[in-house]
Amino acid sequence: MNDEQLLRYSRHILLPQLDIEGQEKWLNSHVMIVGLGGLGSPVSMYLAASGVGRLTLLDDDDVELANLQRQIVHQQKDIGRKKVDSANEQLSALNPEVTIDVIK
């Protein structure tokens, strides 16, 4: 783990249930999220922020105005875009070290 990662994830590392070994496992983990709606949207943000090393996003739907009050990974500017593209952009901005694969 580099110095920036140690600082970014320092609160996790302080937890005796996780510590540095647990965070390193987290960094080396892979999670697939099927659906970027009301649940998948915030879950994807928390997983990216917490340092999951690789995320695979699967959703063939487009962002609609009615999605925005509960699907927090998407923004007004994303209306009409594929949800996986919108989420990929936001998650990459949130944590550029996470590898993100998209399946449309």
DOMILUM-425374 format. One record per atom (N, C-alpha, C, O): atom name; x, y, z; residue in one letter. Coordinates in Angstrom, 2 decimals, always signed. Layout:
BEGIN
+-------+---------+---------+---------+---------+
! atomo !    east !   north !      up ! residuo !
+-------+---------+---------+---------+---------+
!    CA !       X !       Y !       Z !       a !
...
+-------+---------+---------+---------+---------+
END
This chain:
BEGIN
+-------+---------+---------+---------+---------+
! atomo !    east !   north !      up ! residuo !
+-------+---------+---------+---------+---------+
!     N !   +0.85 !   -1.17 !   +0.00 !       m !
!    CA !   +0.00 !   +0.00 !   +0.00 !       m !
!     C !   +0.90 !   +1.24 !   +0.00 !       m !
!     O !   +1.86 !   +1.32 !   +0.77 !       m !
!     N !   +0.60 !   +2.20 !   -0.87 !       n !
!    CA !   +1.41 !   +3.41 !   -0.92 !       n !
!     C !   +0.95 !   +4.43 !   +0.13 !       n !
!     O !   -0.07 !   +4.22 !   +0.80 !       n !
!     N !   +1.70 !   +5.51 !   +0.27 !       d !
!    CA !   +1.40 !   +6.52 !   +1.30 !       d !
!     C !   +0.01 !   +7.14 !   +1.12 !       d !
!     O !   -0.70 !   +7.37 !   +2.10 !       d !
!     N !   -0.37 !   +7.41 !   -0.13 !       e !
!    CA !   -1.68 !   +8.01 !   -0.38 !       e !
!     C !   -2.80 !   +7.06 !   +0.05 !       e !
!     O !   -3.80 !   +7.48 !   +0.64 !       e !
!     N !   -2.64 !   +5.78 !   -0.25 !       q !
!    CA !   -3.64 !   +4.80 !   +0.16 !       q !
!     C !   -3.69 !   +4.67 !   +1.68 !       q !
!     O !   -4.77 !   +4.55 !   +2.25 !       q !
!     N !   -2.54 !   +4.69 !   +2.33 !       l !
!    CA !   -2.51 !   +4.63 !   +3.79 !       l !
!     C !   -3.29 !   +5.78 !   +4.40 !       l !
!     O !   -4.02 !   +5.60 !   +5.37 !       l !
!     N !   -3.14 !   +6.97 !   +3.83 !       l !
!    CA !   -3.88 !   +8.13 !   +4.33 !       l !
!     C !   -5.37 !   +8.02 !   +3.99 !       l !
!     O !   -6.22 !   +8.24 !   +4.86 !       l !
!     N !   -5.69 !   +7.68 !   +2.76 !       r !
!    CA !   -7.09 !   +7.58 !   +2.32 !       r !
!     C !   -7.87 !   +6.58 !   +3.16 !       r !
!     O !   -9.00 !   +6.84 !   +3.55 !       r !
!     N !   -7.25 !   +5.43 !   +3.44 !       y !
!    CA !   -7.96 !   +4.35 !   +4.14 !       y !
!     C !   -7.58 !   +4.25 !   +5.62 !       y !
!     O !   -7.82 !   +3.22 !   +6.25 !       y !
!     N !   -6.99 !   +5.30 !   +6.16 !       s !
!    CA !   -6.49 !   +5.25 !   +7.54 !       s !
!     C !   -7.58 !   +4.94 !   +8.57 !       s !
!     O !   -7.31 !   +4.27 !   +9.56 !       s !
!     N !   -8.79 !   +5.40 !   +8.34 !       r !
!    CA !   -9.87 !   +5.12 !   +9.30 !       r !
!     C !  -10.23 !   +3.65 !   +9.31 !       r !
!     O !  -10.56 !   +3.09 !  +10.36 !       r !
!     N !  -10.18 !   +3.01 !   +8.15 !       h !
!    CA !  -10.41 !   +1.56 !   +8.09 !       h !
!     C !   -9.28 !   +0.82 !   +8.79 !       h !
!     O !   -9.52 !   -0.12 !   +9.55 !       h !
!     N !   -8.07 !   +1.25 !   +8.53 !       i !
!    CA !   -6.90 !   +0.56 !   +9.07 !       i !
!     C !   -6.88 !   +0.61 !  +10.59 !       i !
!     O !   -6.38 !   -0.31 !  +11.23 !       i !
!     N !   -7.42 !   +1.68 !  +11.16 !       l !
!    CA !   -7.47 !   +1.80 !  +12.62 !       l !
!     C !   -8.45 !   +0.82 !  +13.27 !       l !
!     O !   -8.33 !   +0.54 !  +14.46 !       l !
!     N !   -9.40 !   +0.31 !  +12.51 !       l !
!    CA !  -10.37 !   -0.63 !  +13.07 !       l !
!     C !   -9.70 !   -1.99 !  +13.31 !       l !
!     O !   -9.15 !   -2.58 !  +12.38 !       l !
!     N !   -9.75 !   -2.49 !  +14.54 !       p !
!    CA !   -9.09 !   -3.78 !  +14.81 !       p !
!     C !   -9.70 !   -4.93 !  +14.01 !       p !
!     O !   -9.03 !   -5.93 !  +13.75 !       p !
!     N !  -10.97 !   -4.80 !  +13.62 !       q !
!    CA !  -11.61 !   -5.85 !  +12.84 !       q !
!     C !  -11.12 !   -5.88 !  +11.39 !       q !
!     O !  -11.30 !   -6.88 !  +10.69 !       q !
!     N !  -10.52 !   -4.80 !  +10.93 !       l !
!    CA !  -10.07 !   -4.70 !   +9.54 !       l !
!     C !   -8.55 !   -4.60 !   +9.45 !       l !
!     O !   -7.92 !   -5.44 !   +8.81 !       l !
!     N !   -7.98 !   -3.63 !  +10.07 !       d !
!    CA !   -6.54 !   -3.30 !  +10.07 !       d !
!     C !   -5.95 !   -3.29 !   +8.66 !       d !
!     O !   -6.68 !   -3.35 !   +7.67 !       d !
!     N !   -4.64 !   -3.21 !   +8.56 !       i !
!    CA !   -3.99 !   -3.04 !   +7.26 !       i !
!     C !   -4.14 !   -4.28 !   +6.38 !       i !
!     O !   -4.28 !   -4.18 !   +5.17 !       i !
!     N !   -4.11 !   -5.45 !   +7.00 !       e !
!    CA !   -4.26 !   -6.68 !   +6.21 !       e !
!     C !   -5.65 !   -6.76 !   +5.58 !       e !
!     O !   -5.79 !   -7.16 !   +4.42 !       e !
!     N !   -6.66 !   -6.38 !   +6.33 !       g !
!    CA !   -8.01 !   -6.38 !   +5.78 !       g !
!     C !   -8.18 !   -5.38 !   +4.66 !       g !
!     O !   -8.84 !   -5.66 !   +3.67 !       g !
!     N !   -7.58 !   -4.20 !   +4.82 !       q !
!    CA !   -7.68 !   -3.19 !   +3.77 !       q !
!     C !   -6.96 !   -3.65 !   +2.51 !       q !
!     O !   -7.42 !   -3.39 !   +1.40 !       q !
!     N !   -5.84 !   -4.34 !   +2.67 !       e !
!    CA !   -5.13 !   -4.86 !   +1.50 !       e !
!     C !   -5.98 !   -5.92 !   +0.78 !       e !
!     O !   -5.98 !   -5.98 !   -0.45 !       e !
!     N !   -6.70 !   -6.74 !   +1.53 !       k !
!    CA !   -7.62 !   -7.70 !   +0.91 !       k !
!     C !   -8.71 !   -6.96 !   +0.15 !       k !
!     O !   -9.09 !   -7.35 !   -0.95 !       k !
!     N !   -9.21 !   -5.88 !   +0.75 !       w !
!    CA !  -10.25 !   -5.05 !   +0.12 !       w !
!     C !   -9.72 !   -4.49 !   -1.21 !       w !
!     O !  -10.43 !   -4.51 !   -2.21 !       w !
!     N !   -8.47 !   -3.99 !   -1.20 !       l !
!    CA !   -7.87 !   -3.41 !   -2.40 !       l !
!     C !   -7.69 !   -4.46 !   -3.50 !       l !
!     O !   -7.69 !   -4.12 !   -4.69 !       l !
!     N !   -7.54 !   -5.72 !   -3.11 !       n !
!    CA !   -7.34 !   -6.80 !   -4.07 !       n !
!     C !   -8.64 !   -7.53 !   -4.42 !       n !
!     O !   -8.61 !   -8.57 !   -5.09 !       n !
!     N !   -9.77 !   -7.01 !   -3.97 !       s !
!    CA !  -11.04 !   -7.69 !   -4.19 !       s !
!     C !  -11.74 !   -7.21 !   -5.46 !       s !
!     O !  -11.40 !   -6.17 !   -6.02 !       s !
!     N !  -12.71 !   -8.00 !   -5.89 !       h !
!    CA !  -13.50 !   -7.70 !   -7.09 !       h !
!     C !  -14.97 !   -7.91 !   -6.75 !       h !
!     O !  -15.35 !   -8.95 !   -6.22 !       h !
!     N !  -15.79 !   -6.91 !   -7.05 !       v !
!    CA !  -17.23 !   -6.99 !   -6.80 !       v !
!     C !  -17.96 !   -6.64 !   -8.09 !       v !
!     O !  -17.63 !   -5.68 !   -8.78 !       v !
!     N !  -18.97 !   -7.46 !   -8.41 !       m !
!    CA !  -19.84 !   -7.16 !   -9.55 !       m !
!     C !  -21.16 !   -6.62 !   -9.01 !       m !
!     O !  -21.76 !   -7.22 !   -8.12 !       m !
!     N !  -21.60 !   -5.50 !   -9.55 !       i !
!    CA !  -22.88 !   -4.90 !   -9.15 !       i !
!     C !  -23.83 !   -5.03 !  -10.33 !       i !
!     O !  -23.60 !   -4.49 !  -11.41 !       i !
!     N !  -24.92 !   -5.77 !  -10.11 !       v !
!    CA !  -25.92 !   -5.97 !  -11.15 !       v !
!     C !  -27.07 !   -5.01 !  -10.88 !       v !
!     O !  -27.86 !   -5.21 !   -9.96 !       v !
!     N !  -27.15 !   -3.96 !  -11.69 !       g !
!    CA !  -28.17 !   -2.93 !  -11.54 !       g !
!     C !  -27.64 !   -1.73 !  -10.79 !       g !
!     O !  -27.13 !   -1.84 !   -9.68 !       g !
!     N !  -27.77 !   -0.56 !  -11.42 !       l !
!    CA !  -27.30 !   +0.69 !  -10.82 !       l !
!     C !  -28.48 !   +1.59 !  -10.50 !       l !
!     O !  -28.48 !   +2.79 !  -10.81 !       l !
!     N !  -29.49 !   +1.00 !   -9.88 !       g !
!    CA !  -30.69 !   +1.72 !   -9.50 !       g !
!     C !  -30.64 !   +2.18 !   -8.06 !       g !
!     O !  -29.60 !   +2.64 !   -7.58 !       g !
!     N !  -31.76 !   +2.05 !   -7.37 !       g !
!    CA !  -31.91 !   +2.56 !   -6.01 !       g !
!     C !  -30.97 !   +1.94 !   -5.00 !       g !
!     O !  -30.58 !   +2.61 !   -4.04 !       g !
!     N !  -30.58 !   +0.69 !   -5.18 !       l !
!    CA !  -29.62 !   +0.04 !   -4.26 !       l !
!     C !  -28.22 !   +0.01 !   -4.85 !       l !
!     O !  -27.25 !   +0.35 !   -4.16 !       l !
!     N !  -28.10 !   -0.40 !   -6.10 !       g !
!    CA !  -26.78 !   -0.52 !   -6.72 !       g !
!     C !  -26.04 !   +0.80 !   -6.82 !       g !
!     O !  -24.81 !   +0.83 !   -6.75 !       g !
!     N !  -26.78 !   +1.89 !   -6.98 !       s !
!    CA !  -26.17 !   +3.21 !   -7.11 !       s !
!     C !  -25.39 !   +3.61 !   -5.85 !       s !
!     O !  -24.19 !   +3.88 !   -5.96 !       s !
!     N !  -26.01 !   +3.66 !   -4.67 !       p !
!    CA !  -25.23 !   +4.04 !   -3.48 !       p !
!     C !  -24.21 !   +2.98 !   -3.07 !       p !
!     O !  -23.14 !   +3.31 !   -2.57 !       p !
!     N !  -24.54 !   +1.71 !   -3.29 !       v !
!    CA !  -23.59 !   +0.65 !   -2.96 !       v !
!     C !  -22.31 !   +0.82 !   -3.77 !       v !
!     O !  -21.21 !   +0.66 !   -3.25 !       v !
!     N !  -22.46 !   +1.14 !   -5.06 !       s !
!    CA !  -21.28 !   +1.32 !   -5.91 !       s !
!     C !  -20.39 !   +2.45 !   -5.39 !       s !
!     O !  -19.17 !   +2.36 !   -5.44 !       s !
!     N !  -21.02 !   +3.51 !   -4.91 !       m !
!    CA !  -20.25 !   +4.65 !   -4.40 !       m !
!     C !  -19.50 !   +4.28 !   -3.12 !       m !
!     O !  -18.34 !   +4.64 !   -2.95 !       m !
!     N !  -20.17 !   +3.57 !   -2.22 !       y !
!    CA !  -19.51 !   +3.16 !   -0.98 !       y !
!     C !  -18.37 !   +2.17 !   -1.26 !       y !
!     O !  -17.31 !   +2.27 !   -0.64 !       y !
!     N !  -18.58 !   +1.24 !   -2.18 !       l !
!    CA !  -17.52 !   +0.28 !   -2.48 !       l !
!     C !  -16.32 !   +0.97 !   -3.12 !       l !
!     O !  -15.18 !   +0.67 !   -2.77 !       l !
!     N !  -16.56 !   +1.90 !   -4.03 !       a !
!    CA !  -15.46 !   +2.63 !   -4.66 !       a !
!     C !  -14.72 !   +3.48 !   -3.63 !       a !
!     O !  -13.49 !   +3.50 !   -3.60 !       a !
!     N !  -15.46 !   +4.17 !   -2.78 !       a !
!    CA !  -14.84 !   +5.04 !   -1.78 !       a !
!     C !  -14.04 !   +4.23 !   -0.76 !       a !
!     O !  -13.01 !   +4.70 !   -0.28 !       a !
!     N !  -14.51 !   +3.03 !   -0.44 !       s !
!    CA !  -13.84 !   +2.24 !   +0.59 !       s !
!     C !  -12.64 !   +1.47 !   +0.07 !       s !
!     O !  -11.91 !   +0.87 !   +0.85 !       s !
!     N !  -12.43 !   +1.49 !   -1.24 !       g !
!    CA !  -11.20 !   +0.92 !   -1.77 !       g !
!     C !  -11.28 !   -0.47 !   -2.36 !       g !
!     O !  -10.26 !   -1.14 !   -2.47 !       g !
!     N !  -12.47 !   -0.92 !   -2.73 !       v !
!    CA !  -12.53 !   -2.18 !   -3.47 !       v !
!     C !  -11.71 !   -1.99 !   -4.74 !       v !
!     O !  -11.90 !   -1.00 !   -5.45 !       v !
!     N !  -10.82 !   -2.90 !   -5.02 !       g !
!    CA !   -9.87 !   -2.72 !   -6.12 !       g !
!     C !  -10.47 !   -2.74 !   -7.51 !       g !
!     O !  -10.00 !   -2.03 !   -8.40 !       g !
!     N !  -11.50 !   -3.56 !   -7.69 !       r !
!    CA !  -12.09 !   -3.68 !   -9.03 !       r !
!     C !  -13.60 !   -3.83 !   -8.91 !       r !
!     O !  -14.09 !   -4.64 !   -8.12 !       r !
!     N !  -14.32 !   -3.06 !   -9.70 !       l !
!    CA !  -15.77 !   -3.14 !   -9.77 !       l !
!     C !  -16.18 !   -3.47 !  -11.20 !       l !
!     O !  -15.65 !   -2.91 !  -12.16 !       l !
!     N !  -17.13 !   -4.36 !  -11.33 !       t !
!    CA !  -17.77 !   -4.61 !  -12.62 !       t !
!     C !  -19.22 !   -4.16 !  -12.49 !       t !
!     O !  -19.94 !   -4.60 !  -11.60 !       t !
!     N !  -19.63 !   -3.27 !  -13.39 !       l !
!    CA !  -20.97 !   -2.69 !  -13.36 !       l !
!     C !  -21.79 !   -3.27 !  -14.51 !       l !
!     O !  -21.35 !   -3.25 !  -15.66 !       l !
!     N !  -22.98 !   -3.78 !  -14.19 !       l !
!    CA !  -23.85 !   -4.36 !  -15.20 !       l !
!     C !  -25.22 !   -3.70 !  -15.12 !       l !
!     O !  -25.90 !   -3.79 !  -14.09 !       l !
!     N !  -25.63 !   -3.05 !  -16.20 !       d !
!    CA !  -26.96 !   -2.45 !  -16.29 !       d !
!     C !  -27.14 !   -1.99 !  -17.73 !       d !
!     O !  -26.26 !   -1.33 !  -18.27 !       d !
!     N !  -28.26 !   -2.33 !  -18.35 !       d !
!    CA !  -28.48 !   -1.91 !  -19.73 !       d !
!     C !  -29.48 !   -0.76 !  -19.84 !       d !
!     O !  -29.94 !   -0.43 !  -20.94 !       d !
!     N !  -29.82 !   -0.16 !  -18.71 !       d !
!    CA !  -30.83 !   +0.90 !  -18.66 !       d !
!     C !  -30.19 !   +2.27 !  -18.85 !       d !
!     O !  -28.98 !   +2.45 !  -18.67 !       d !
!     N !  -31.02 !   +3.24 !  -19.22 !       d !
!    CA !  -30.59 !   +4.64 !  -19.35 !       d !
!     C !  -31.05 !   +5.44 !  -18.14 !       d !
!     O !  -32.04 !   +5.10 !  -17.50 !       d !
!     N !  -30.32 !   +6.49 !  -17.83 !       v !
!    CA !  -30.68 !   +7.40 !  -16.74 !       v !
!     C !  -31.90 !   +8.21 !  -17.16 !       v !
!     O !  -31.94 !   +8.76 !  -18.26 !       v !
!     N !  -32.89 !   +8.28 !  -16.27 !       e !
!    CA !  -34.10 !   +9.08 !  -16.50 !       e !
!     C !  -34.24 !  +10.09 !  -15.37 !       e !
!     O !  -33.70 !   +9.89 !  -14.28 !       e !
!     N !  -34.97 !  +11.16 !  -15.62 !       l !
!    CA !  -35.19 !  +12.19 !  -14.61 !       l !
!     C !  -35.77 !  +11.60 !  -13.33 !       l !
!     O !  -35.37 !  +11.99 !  -12.24 !       l !
!     N !  -36.70 !  +10.67 !  -13.46 !       a !
!    CA !  -37.34 !  +10.07 !  -12.28 !       a !
!     C !  -36.38 !   +9.24 !  -11.43 !       a !
!     O !  -36.71 !   +8.90 !  -10.29 !       a !
!     N !  -35.21 !   +8.91 !  -11.97 !       n !
!    CA !  -34.22 !   +8.14 !  -11.21 !       n !
!     C !  -33.45 !   +8.99 !  -10.21 !       n !
!     O !  -32.94 !   +8.47 !   -9.21 !       n !
!     N !  -33.35 !  +10.27 !  -10.45 !       l !
!    CA !  -32.36 !  +11.10 !   -9.77 !       l !
!     C !  -32.60 !  +11.29 !   -8.28 !       l !
!     O !  -31.64 !  +11.57 !   -7.55 !       l !
!     N !  -33.82 !  +11.15 !   -7.79 !       q !
!    CA !  -34.04 !  +11.38 !   -6.37 !       q !
!     C !  -33.55 !  +10.22 !   -5.51 !       q !
!     O !  -33.38 !  +10.38 !   -4.30 !       q !
!     N !  -33.31 !   +9.05 !   -6.12 !       r !
!    CA !  -32.87 !   +7.90 !   -5.32 !       r !
!     C !  -31.61 !   +7.23 !   -5.85 !       r !
!     O !  -30.99 !   +6.44 !   -5.13 !       r !
!     N !  -31.22 !   +7.51 !   -7.07 !       q !
!    CA !  -30.05 !   +6.88 !   -7.67 !       q !
!     C !  -28.92 !   +7.91 !   -7.70 !       q !
!     O !  -28.66 !   +8.55 !   -8.72 !       q !
!     N !  -28.26 !   +8.04 !   -6.57 !       i !
!    CA !  -27.39 !   +9.18 !   -6.30 !       i !
!     C !  -26.08 !   +9.19 !   -7.08 !       i !
!     O !  -25.37 !  +10.20 !   -7.04 !       i !
!     N !  -25.75 !   +8.14 !   -7.76 !       v !
!    CA !  -24.53 !   +8.14 !   -8.56 !       v !
!     C !  -24.73 !   +8.92 !   -9.87 !       v !
!     O !  -23.76 !   +9.32 !  -10.51 !       v !
!     N !  -25.99 !   +9.13 !  -10.25 !       h !
!    CA !  -26.30 !   +9.82 !  -11.51 !       h !
!     C !  -26.65 !  +11.28 !  -11.24 !       h !
!     O !  -27.10 !  +11.64 !  -10.15 !       h !
!     N !  -26.44 !  +12.12 !  -12.26 !       q !
!    CA !  -26.73 !  +13.55 !  -12.16 !       q !
!     C !  -27.64 !  +13.98 !  -13.31 !       q !
!     O !  -27.86 !  +13.22 !  -14.26 !       q !
!     N !  -28.15 !  +15.18 !  -13.21 !       q !
!    CA !  -29.04 !  +15.76 !  -14.23 !       q !
!     C !  -28.40 !  +15.66 !  -15.62 !       q !
!     O !  -29.08 !  +15.33 !  -16.60 !       q !
!     N !  -27.13 !  +15.94 !  -15.71 !       k !
!    CA !  -26.43 !  +15.93 !  -17.00 !       k !
!     C !  -26.36 !  +14.54 !  -17.63 !       k !
!     O !  -26.04 !  +14.40 !  -18.81 !       k !
!     N !  -26.65 !  +13.51 !  -16.83 !       d !
!    CA !  -26.55 !  +12.13 !  -17.31 !       d !
!     C !  -27.84 !  +11.59 !  -17.92 !       d !
!     O !  -27.86 !  +10.47 !  -18.43 !       d !
!     N !  -28.91 !  +12.36 !  -17.88 !       i !
!    CA !  -30.19 !  +11.89 !  -18.43 !       i !
!     C !  -29.99 !  +11.49 !  -19.89 !       i !
!     O !  -29.46 !  +12.24 !  -20.70 !       i !
!     N !  -30.45 !  +10.27 !  -20.20 !       g !
!    CA !  -30.30 !   +9.73 !  -21.55 !       g !
!     C !  -29.06 !   +8.88 !  -21.75 !       g !
!     O !  -28.98 !   +8.14 !  -22.73 !       g !
!     N !  -28.11 !   +8.97 !  -20.85 !       r !
!    CA !  -26.89 !   +8.15 !  -20.94 !       r !
!     C !  -27.14 !   +6.77 !  -20.34 !       r !
!     O !  -28.07 !   +6.59 !  -19.55 !       r !
!     N !  -26.32 !   +5.81 !  -20.72 !       k !
!    CA !  -26.36 !   +4.50 !  -20.08 !       k !
!     C !  -25.94 !   +4.66 !  -18.62 !       k !
!     O !  -25.00 !   +5.39 !  -18.31 !       k !
!     N !  -26.64 !   +3.96 !  -17.74 !       k !
!    CA !  -26.32 !   +4.04 !  -16.31 !       k !
!     C !  -24.89 !   +3.60 !  -16.02 !       k !
!     O !  -24.23 !   +4.18 !  -15.16 !       k !
!     N !  -24.40 !   +2.59 !  -16.74 !       v !
!    CA !  -23.03 !   +2.14 !  -16.49 !       v !
!     C !  -22.01 !   +3.20 !  -16.86 !       v !
!     O !  -20.98 !   +3.32 !  -16.20 !       v !
!     N !  -22.29 !   +3.97 !  -17.91 !       d !
!    CA !  -21.36 !   +5.04 !  -18.31 !       d !
!     C !  -21.38 !   +6.18 !  -17.30 !       d !
!     O !  -20.34 !   +6.72 !  -16.94 !       d !
!     N !  -22.57 !   +6.55 !  -16.86 !       s !
!    CA !  -22.72 !   +7.60 !  -15.86 !       s !
!     C !  -22.01 !   +7.20 !  -14.56 !       s !
!     O !  -21.25 !   +7.98 !  -14.00 !       s !
!     N !  -22.28 !   +5.98 !  -14.10 !       a !
!    CA !  -21.67 !   +5.51 !  -12.86 !       a !
!     C !  -20.16 !   +5.39 !  -12.99 !       a !
!     O !  -19.43 !   +5.75 !  -12.07 !       a !
!     N !  -19.69 !   +4.90 !  -14.10 !       n !
!    CA !  -18.25 !   +4.77 !  -14.33 !       n !
!     C !  -17.56 !   +6.13 !  -14.17 !       n !
!     O !  -16.53 !   +6.23 !  -13.51 !       n !
!     N !  -18.14 !   +7.15 !  -14.77 !       e !
!    CA !  -17.56 !   +8.50 !  -14.69 !       e !
!     C !  -17.52 !   +9.00 !  -13.24 !       e !
!     O !  -16.50 !   +9.51 !  -12.78 !       e !
!     N !  -18.63 !   +8.85 !  -12.53 !       q !
!    CA !  -18.70 !   +9.33 !  -11.14 !       q !
!     C !  -17.77 !   +8.55 !  -10.21 !       q !
!     O !  -17.09 !   +9.13 !   -9.37 !       q !
!     N !  -17.75 !   +7.24 !  -10.36 !       l !
!    CA !  -16.94 !   +6.40 !   -9.47 !       l !
!     C !  -15.45 !   +6.61 !   -9.74 !       l !
!     O !  -14.65 !   +6.60 !   -8.81 !       l !
!     N !  -15.09 !   +6.81 !  -10.99 !       s !
!    CA !  -13.69 !   +7.09 !  -11.33 !       s !
!     C !  -13.24 !   +8.42 !  -10.74 !       s !
!     O !  -12.09 !   +8.57 !  -10.33 !       s !
!     N !  -14.15 !   +9.39 !  -10.71 !       a !
!    CA !  -13.83 !  +10.68 !  -10.09 !       a !
!     C !  -13.73 !  +10.55 !   -8.58 !       a !
!     O !  -12.89 !  +11.19 !   -7.95 !       a !
!     N !  -14.56 !   +9.71 !   -7.99 !       l !
!    CA !  -14.56 !   +9.50 !   -6.55 !       l !
!     C !  -13.28 !   +8.81 !   -6.10 !       l !
!     O !  -12.69 !   +9.19 !   -5.09 !       l !
!     N !  -12.85 !   +7.79 !   -6.84 !       n !
!    CA !  -11.63 !   +7.06 !   -6.49 !       n !
!     C !  -10.96 !   +6.57 !   -7.77 !       n !
!     O !  -11.32 !   +5.50 !   -8.28 !       n !
!     N !  -10.01 !   +7.34 !   -8.29 !       p !
!    CA !   -9.38 !   +6.98 !   -9.56 !       p !
!     C !   -8.55 !   +5.70 !   -9.52 !       p !
!     O !   -8.15 !   +5.19 !  -10.57 !       p !
!     N !   -8.28 !   +5.17 !   -8.34 !       e !
!    CA !   -7.48 !   +3.95 !   -8.25 !       e !
!     C !   -8.31 !   +2.68 !   -8.43 !       e !
!     O !   -7.74 !   +1.60 !   -8.59 !       e !
!     N !   -9.62 !   +2.79 !   -8.42 !       v !
!    CA !  -10.48 !   +1.62 !   -8.61 !       v !
!     C !  -10.56 !   +1.30 !  -10.11 !       v !
!     O !  -10.81 !   +2.19 !  -10.92 !       v !
!     N !  -10.36 !   +0.05 !  -10.45 !       t !
!    CA !  -10.53 !   -0.41 !  -11.83 !       t !
!     C !  -12.01 !   -0.71 !  -12.03 !       t !
!     O !  -12.61 !   -1.45 !  -11.26 !       t !
!     N !  -12.59 !   -0.12 !  -13.08 !       i !
!    CA !  -14.02 !   -0.30 !  -13.33 !       i !
!     C !  -14.23 !   -0.89 !  -14.71 !       i !
!     O !  -13.75 !   -0.35 !  -15.71 !       i !
!     N !  -14.94 !   -2.01 !  -14.75 !       d !
!    CA !  -15.36 !   -2.64 !  -16.00 !       d !
!     C !  -16.86 !   -2.43 !  -16.13 !       d !
!     O !  -17.59 !   -2.51 !  -15.14 !       d !
!     N !  -17.32 !   -2.17 !  -17.34 !       v !
!    CA !  -18.76 !   -1.98 !  -17.56 !       v !
!     C !  -19.28 !   -3.02 !  -18.54 !       v !
!     O !  -18.61 !   -3.39 !  -19.50 !       v !
!     N !  -20.49 !   -3.49 !  -18.25 !       i !
!    CA !  -21.19 !   -4.41 !  -19.14 !       i !
!     C !  -22.55 !   -3.79 !  -19.42 !       i !
!     O !  -23.33 !   -3.54 !  -18.50 !       i !
!     N !  -22.82 !   -3.53 !  -20.69 !       k !
!    CA !  -24.08 !   -2.89 !  -21.08 !       k !
!     C !  -25.08 !   -3.94 !  -21.53 !       k !
!     O !  -26.21 !   -3.60 !  -21.90 !       k !
+-------+---------+---------+---------+---------+
END
